Every structure is written in C-alpha cells, then in structure tokens.
Amino acid sequence: MGFGVFIHRTDSIYDDSPAERYQFPRQYLSRVEACVGDWIVYYEPRKVADTRGYFAIAKVKRVVSDMTAPGMFLALIEPGSYLDFACPVPFSEGDGVIERGVLNEDGRISGRAQAAVRPLSPGDFDRIVARGLDDRAPLLPRTDADLPPNGFNEEQAPFAFEEIRERVSYLLSRIVRDRVFRRIVLRAYDERCAISGLKLINGGGRAEVAAAHIQPVQSNGPDIVSNGLALSGTAHWMFDRGLISLSDDLDVLISRHANDPDGVRAFINRSGRAIAPQRAFERPHPHFLRWHREHCFKQ
C-alpha cells in the first residue's frame, strides 16, 4: 500500500468518475495496484485553464479490468472516501512545488510530474492534505515542523506516520466531511438557493442555505460538489421528501403528491429551472439526479 497522485481533468477522454472509478491503461497498472487499500490525491494539470491543482482525496478499494474497453483497467474508489478539498492546492507556491517528489537531484521539476499516475511520499501527502483545508478554520491537526523533501528520517518516521494516519481518520469523520461539503457547495452556488434563487444572510453573516446531498450519504452518495445543491430550509425539506426533483437539464419537477402545487411553483425562481454553478464540474451530475428521481421523487 502507498499514497499516490491520479491526474484527472473534466474533459478527459477516459471514463472517469472521480468519486467512483478511475480508468487507466495497462502501463500504469503496477503503480495503481500499489495504491490499493490506501489514499490518492486527485490532480488537475497546469495546462488546464483555471486548473484546480490538487483538488480531492479518495481511497482505492480495488483494481479490475474494464470489460468494456480492452487493455484498460478501473481503480474502484472506496464508497464514502472521496472528498473535495475545501481549498484546492496549486502545484507550486512562493516557496516552490508542493509535491517535492517530482523534483530531481538538482531540485528541478523532472519528467515524473507528467505521469498520469505516480507514487506520493507520506510527507507530500501530508503537506497537500494540510493545504487542502481551509486555513481560516482548520479542520485537522497541523504541525509546525516542515517535513524533509524526501520523506522522513529514521527517528521521525514512526511519529510522523501515525500523525498522517490521524489526519486520514479525521477526514473520514462525518462532522469534518459535512463542514467541508457545506463550504464547497455554498461557494459553488454563491450561497444562493438553487431552487428559489434567494440569497439570504442572517444577522451573524451566515447564509441561510444548507448543502444538500442529491444522493444521500446513507445511500452511498459521495461528498463531491456535483452531488450537492445549495437549498433553503423549505426547498431542502421538499427535496428530501421527494416533493420536488430535477431533470438532467435542471428543470424543477413537482410531485403530484404536493398538496399545494401552485404554492410550490410560486416558490421556484421564475425560470423554472435550478440555478447552476458557473463551472461545469460543479453542476449537478445526471448520475446523481437520476438516482434522486428513481429512489426519492414521488412521481
């Protein structure tokens, strides 16, 4: 087992669904297999416009052959492990690259940085995850001492390794995940209810909207922004109870079980469609919308 970096871009030619699977060719098989049972960080390359850099974490459950594509394989993601970062991490900052394992002996970026799948040292993993958290409200323990570029020396290793594992255990905490999920979903929707279009801020400066999972966590819905909607209390209540849902084109659907359909229509913004985030990867994914229509919506 070991940490790794998986390169992913939203316009990828591969059949990727970051919270569920990662498709790759045979040349990366041994590298991906080395990550089975451990955690990987997703990275969007620098040549992508407005790249997110390192943007999420997930745990690889197992590797299987892709029966639909000869010569291709799938890394299946452990359900409930995927988590978007609250703060995407750039490839480099003022003090240099974050992932120091891509440097050669001369301290320059090597060809390893171009590999779609590459191993990640515990030190680099820890550094990236720490920066992926919101520094204004740290969610996980932080350390003052910086880690050596090439990993840990013999005396530090046991303590540092346990500290990294402690970070991972915190990332699995539902409390932590709910806080991060709320942050990324409300940011994507500009703290505005996707159904009503209202942006209400209370006296304490807090947005009066919740981050709702389209496919609930209890039903293996992942903590990915495309499985989220920013909803006011009323909209959230109706959505969870299947009185409203969304088409793949984000048209708001009203259940025949709604006892006041005219009132519901008046509550929906004038377009009759849910307000969507600007960036394509943040918009509700048809896969999750279909799940809600099939398992929750009272048609």
Buried (B, 14 or more C-beta within 10 A) or exposed (E): EBBBBBBBBBEBEBEBBBBBBBBBBEEBBEBBBBBBEBBBBBBBBEEBEEBBBBBBBBBBBEBEEBEEEEEBBBBBBBBBBBBBBBBBBBBBEEEEBBBBBBBEEEEEBEEBBEBBBBBBBBBBBBBBBBBBBBEEEEBBEEEEEEBEBEBBEEEBEEEBEEBBEEBBEBBEEEEBBBBBBBBBBBBBBEBBBBBBBBBBEEEEEEBEBBBBBBBBBEEEBBBBBBBBBBBBEBBBBBBBBBBBBBBEEBEBBBBEEBEEEEEBEEBBBEEEBBBBBEEEBBBBBBBBBBBBBEEBBEE
